[in-house]
Amino acid sequence: MPKKSFLKMKKMYRDVLIKSATEVFNSKDYQKLKVADFCKGMDLPTGTFYEYFENKEDLCVYLASLAYEKKFVALGKDNIA
């Protein structure tokens, strides 16, 4: 999950980074993805990436949790078994 520094930034900027990271995540096989790929796609220096996330896995777990949350909201809580 993201570090506090990521969660403290303005939502608009967070949303742009999340959208960019999702595009990078969907562009390659997970095993071939590197932090450098995310940094390039998110237009972030490597050091800034590590201020926001521990590693690639941390970011990917966060992206998966956001996707699950959207799906849960879209289905409605009454439709979840």
Buried (B, 14 or more C-beta within 10 A) or exposed (E): EBEEEBEEEEEEEBEEBBEBBBEBBEEEEEEEBEBEBBBEBBEBEEEBBBBBBEEBEBBBBBBEEEEEEEEEEEEEEEEEE
